[in-house]
Every structure is written in structure tokens, then in C-alpha cells.
Amino acid sequence: MLVMGRPEDHYKVLPWMCAAIVRANPDSRAFCEVEGSRFKRMFAAYGASLNGFILGCQKMLFVDGTHLSRLYKGTLMAATALDADNHLFDVAYAVVAGENKEDWLWFLTVVHECIGGLKPVIMSDRNEGVLYAVAKVFGVENHSYCVRHLKENFLGRAAKLNIRR
């Protein structure tokens, strides 16, 4: 289905695209939420990826968000794992309004449901929304932090306090 025209018209196709993903890929979860006629958020996880994580990956999920630019902004959230050969393995994605507590809680709750209630270790930066959501969904004991982000946070704070390395 080719969509031409204004960019805002492309969002109208998302419910159809999500239904097509679910129809064509067994065990997939894809849906789009709207408020009135406005896009709110979207989630997608292919069945092959969910089953691959459950059956063959290390029980650790790396979660992060990246800001979307251009006309409509928002945040792309992702949950990624490592397979048996330590290669990155995509598990789930979402497009949400921003990196906030509500959207992280929503994303991680849906991911938790998709992986059958497993409680993997969650690796993340120390984003306030992620800290809140992981504690609520997976438990604080299942949260670990990325060393690179810890180092950057430490060095950033040290620079603000004028502490030399």
C-alpha cells in the first residue's frame, strides 16, 4: 500500500500496518493507539523475535530510547537481547510521545506480557522513566546499569563540580 500526500496522513495507515504485521507473522504483537483521530503510540514485536528471545537468548534485555526529530518528534523505544553467539537480537519496538515514566511503564508492561511473564535482567541507562518502570514491572532486583552511561554520568557530574580525573 503506497501512501502519498501529507506526512500526517501516513499515521492513518499505522493501524492497517499493525494488523498486517499480526496477520502475516504468527505470534506477533503490533498495535497502534489513537486518541480521537490523533496518533498516541505504537508497539511492534514480531513473533519470531519473541519466540527467539524466549527460547534462545540470554535472559537479559537492553532497553533504550532515542529521540525522533523532524516534524512530529517523539521517542523510539527498543528492547534488544543477545543471542547465543552474543549478537544483538531485536525483541520489540515502540513509538511514543517521549521518554517519560508513563510511556516507559506502558512499553515495559507490554514487553513483559509478550515474553510470557519472564523476568529477565533489564540493562539500561539511568533514565528516570526507566528506573520507575523497571521497578514496577520487573522488580528493582532485575535492573542493571550500562557501565558506559555510569561513567559518562560520573564524569559529567565531576566536571560540574570541577573535580579533576
C-alpha positions as CSV (number, residue, x, y, z in Angstrom):
1,M,0.0,0.0,0.0
2,L,1.6,3.2,-1.2
3,V,0.7,6.3,0.8
4,M,1.2,9.7,-0.9
5,G,0.4,13.1,0.4
6,R,0.9,14.9,3.6
7,P,3.1,13.3,6.4
8,E,0.2,13.4,8.9
9,D,-1.8,11.2,6.5
10,H,0.8,8.5,6.9
11,Y,-0.2,8.0,10.6
12,K,-3.7,7.0,9.4
13,V,-2.1,3.9,7.8
14,L,-0.5,2.6,11.0
15,P,-3.5,0.6,12.3
16,W,-3.7,-1.2,9.0
17,M,0.1,-1.8,9.0
18,C,-0.1,-3.2,12.6
19,A,-3.0,-5.5,11.6
20,A,-0.9,-6.7,8.5
21,I,2.1,-7.5,10.8
22,V,-0.1,-9.6,13.1
23,R,-1.9,-11.3,10.2
24,A,1.3,-12.2,8.3
25,N,3.5,-13.2,11.3
26,P,2.2,-15.8,13.7
27,D,2.6,-14.9,17.5
28,S,3.3,-11.2,16.7
29,R,2.0,-8.3,18.6
30,A,1.5,-5.0,16.9
31,F,-1.0,-2.3,17.6
32,C,-1.5,1.4,17.4
33,E,-3.3,3.6,20.0
34,V,-5.0,6.8,19.0
35,E,-6.8,9.5,20.9
36,G,-9.7,10.6,18.7
37,S,-8.1,10.8,15.3
38,R,-4.6,11.6,16.7
39,F,-1.7,9.1,16.9
40,K,-0.7,8.4,20.6
41,R,1.7,5.4,20.5
42,M,2.5,2.2,18.6
43,F,4.1,-1.1,19.6
44,A,5.5,-3.9,17.4
45,A,7.1,-7.2,18.3
46,Y,7.4,-10.0,15.7
47,G,6.5,-13.5,16.8
48,A,9.8,-14.9,15.6
49,S,11.7,-12.3,17.7
50,L,9.6,-13.0,20.8
51,N,10.0,-16.8,20.4
52,G,13.7,-16.4,19.7
53,F,14.2,-14.4,22.8
54,I,12.2,-16.9,25.0
55,L,13.9,-20.0,23.5
56,G,17.4,-19.0,22.6
57,C,18.6,-15.7,24.0
58,Q,20.3,-14.8,27.3
59,K,17.6,-13.6,29.7
60,M,18.7,-10.0,29.6
61,L,17.0,-7.1,27.8
62,F,18.8,-3.9,26.8
63,V,16.3,-1.1,26.8
64,D,16.8,2.4,25.5
65,G,15.0,5.2,23.7
66,T,16.1,7.6,21.0
67,H,14.6,10.9,20.2
68,L,12.9,11.3,16.9
69,S,13.4,14.5,15.0
70,R,11.7,16.3,12.2
71,L,8.1,17.3,12.1
72,Y,6.4,15.0,14.6
73,K,9.1,14.4,17.3
74,G,8.5,11.6,19.8
75,T,10.7,8.7,21.0
76,L,11.6,5.3,19.6
77,M,11.9,2.8,22.4
78,A,13.6,-0.6,21.8
79,A,14.2,-3.8,23.7
80,T,17.1,-5.8,22.5
81,A,18.8,-9.0,23.7
82,L,21.9,-11.0,23.0
83,D,21.6,-14.4,21.2
84,A,23.7,-17.5,21.9
85,D,26.5,-16.1,19.8
86,N,26.4,-12.7,21.6
87,H,25.0,-10.9,18.6
88,L,22.3,-8.3,19.0
89,F,18.7,-9.7,18.7
90,D,15.8,-7.2,18.3
91,V,12.8,-8.1,20.5
92,A,10.4,-5.2,20.5
93,Y,9.9,-1.5,19.5
94,A,7.5,1.3,20.3
95,V,7.0,4.9,19.1
96,V,5.7,7.1,22.0
97,A,5.4,10.7,22.8
98,G,8.5,10.9,24.9
99,E,10.9,9.3,27.4
100,N,8.7,9.7,30.5
101,K,7.5,7.4,33.3
102,E,4.1,6.7,31.7
103,D,5.4,5.7,28.3
104,W,8.3,3.6,29.8
105,L,5.8,1.8,32.1
106,W,3.5,1.1,29.2
107,F,6.3,-0.2,26.9
108,L,7.8,-2.5,29.5
109,T,4.4,-3.8,30.6
110,V,3.6,-4.8,27.1
111,V,7.1,-6.3,26.6
112,H,6.6,-8.3,29.9
113,E,3.3,-9.6,28.6
114,C,4.8,-10.5,25.2
115,I,7.6,-12.6,26.8
116,G,5.1,-14.7,28.9
117,G,5.9,-13.1,32.2
118,L,9.6,-13.9,32.2
119,K,11.7,-11.6,34.4
120,P,14.9,-11.0,32.6
121,V,17.6,-8.7,33.8
122,I,17.0,-5.2,32.4
123,M,20.1,-3.3,31.3
124,S,19.6,0.4,30.8
125,D,20.9,3.9,31.3
126,R,19.7,5.6,34.5
127,N,16.8,7.4,32.8
128,E,14.2,8.4,35.4
129,G,11.4,6.8,33.5
130,V,13.2,3.5,33.0
131,L,14.1,3.4,36.7
132,Y,10.5,3.8,37.7
133,A,9.1,1.4,35.1
134,V,11.6,-1.4,35.6
135,A,11.0,-1.4,39.4
136,K,7.2,-1.6,38.8
137,V,7.2,-4.3,36.1
138,F,10.3,-6.4,36.6
139,G,11.4,-5.5,40.1
140,V,14.4,-3.4,41.2
141,E,16.4,-6.6,41.7
142,N,16.3,-7.3,38.0
143,H,17.7,-3.9,37.0
144,S,21.3,-3.4,35.9
145,Y,23.0,-0.3,34.5
146,C,25.2,0.3,31.5
147,V,28.8,0.9,32.6
148,R,29.3,3.4,29.7
149,H,26.4,5.5,30.9
150,L,27.5,5.3,34.5
151,K,31.0,6.5,33.5
152,E,29.5,9.4,31.4
153,N,27.2,10.4,34.3
154,F,30.0,10.3,36.8
155,L,32.4,12.3,34.6
156,G,29.6,14.8,33.8
157,R,28.9,15.4,37.4
158,A,32.7,15.6,38.2
159,A,33.1,18.3,35.6
160,K,30.2,20.2,37.0
161,L,31.8,20.1,40.5
162,N,35.2,20.9,38.9
163,I,36.8,17.7,40.0
164,R,39.8,16.5,38.0
165,R,40.3,13.0,36.9
